[in-house]
Amino acid sequence: MRRELTPLFTLKYLVMNESVNQIKQKFLTGTRIELIALDDPYTKLKAGDTGTVDFVDDLGQIHINWDTGSNLALIPDEDSFRILEKPKSSTVL
């Protein structure tokens, strides 16, 4: 039996999908990032740590290869970070 999507669900999905696409455009592979603040008691990352964007997943999480060796993803609107440098050329994944 097929269920029809409600207009509200469809609208939320389209808004989320558009937001993810904007994040993917802004945080291209190779973008350098500096961590400002992170609310995660289990990570050793701290303010000032830097890393390079690996990819942005379909939930909009920004996966970083941190210079410390960590691979923790950042969540826009939850974690604080800034762009240090955009890549000279890159691809949107």
Order of alpha helices (4+ residues) and beta strands (2+ residues): alpha-beta-beta-beta-beta-beta
